[in-house]
């Protein structure tokens, strides 16, 4: 079957459009992974065994490594990545300064659908080489599987399967991302007394 000249042109234009759109989208995704070179971040944990009825304390520091004042809008997210290849990864958007789940912005899409976006929080340094410290109880945050279409809404021990994980904090900013080195944690869904 041979296509008419106009159909061939339309088909070629469509294929070109799809190719260019995919290339543009891929470049945008790659550009979004640019590191923020003005800040550094690190976390530590009080106890590497997380279990119910005990806090899962995460302490951290964000450092302005530049020599000047700086301000960013950030979307902090804690990530739990399984040590075993068959496990699920989990995420928890967090307001690192208040130790609570990160706020959201909900928008209607059509008559029955909604989108949920994280509410960015300000990160301000009044001078260069300044540090901001924080502490979070990961058990009081909302968690969900990372590959999911739902916003995190369950507490740590309800959402996350028991096992060994690597914990990291990702600070998504309007000038690139900052990710902490990984810290190993083990999650139990029953306390040691049970």
Rosetta blueprint (number, residue, H / E / L):
1 X L
2 X L
3 X L
4 X L
5 X H
6 X H
7 X H
8 X H
9 X H
10 X H
11 X H
12 X H
13 X H
14 X H
15 X H
16 X H
17 X H
18 X H
19 X H
20 X H
21 X H
22 X H
23 X H
24 X H
25 X H
26 X H
27 X H
28 X H
29 X H
30 X H
31 X H
32 X H
33 X L
34 X L
35 X E
36 X L
37 X L
38 X L
39 X E
40 X E
41 X E
42 X E
43 X E
44 X E
45 X E
46 X L
47 X L
48 X L
49 X E
50 X E
51 X L
52 X L
53 X L
54 X L
55 X L
56 X L
57 X E
58 X E
59 X E
60 X E
61 X E
62 X E
63 X E
64 X E
65 X L
66 X L
67 X L
68 X L
69 X L
70 X E
71 X E
72 X E
73 X E
74 X E
75 X E
76 X E
77 X E
78 X E
79 X E
80 X E
81 X E
82 X E
83 X L
84 X L
85 X L
86 X L
87 X L
88 X L
89 X L
90 X E
91 X E
92 X E
93 X E
94 X E
95 X E
96 X L
97 X L
98 X L
99 X L
100 X E
101 X E
102 X L
103 X L
104 X E
105 X E
106 X E
107 X E
108 X E
109 X E
110 X L
111 X L
112 X L
113 X E
114 X E
115 X E
116 X E
117 X E
118 X E
119 X L
120 X L
121 X E
122 X E
123 X E
124 X E
125 X E
126 X L
127 X L
128 X L
129 X L
130 X L
131 X E
132 X E
133 X E
134 X E
135 X E
136 X E
137 X E
138 X H
139 X H
140 X H
141 X L
142 X E
143 X E
144 X E
145 X E
146 X L
147 X L
148 X L
149 X L
150 X L
151 X L
152 X L
153 X L
154 X E
155 X E
156 X H
157 X H
158 X H
159 X H
160 X L
161 X L
162 X L
163 X E
164 X E
165 X E
166 X E
167 X E
168 X E
169 X E
170 X E
171 X E
172 X E
173 X E
174 X L
175 X L
176 X E
177 X E
178 X E
179 X E
180 X L
181 X L
182 X L
183 X E
184 X E
185 X E
186 X E
187 X E
188 X L
189 X L
190 X L
191 X L
192 X L
193 X L
194 X L
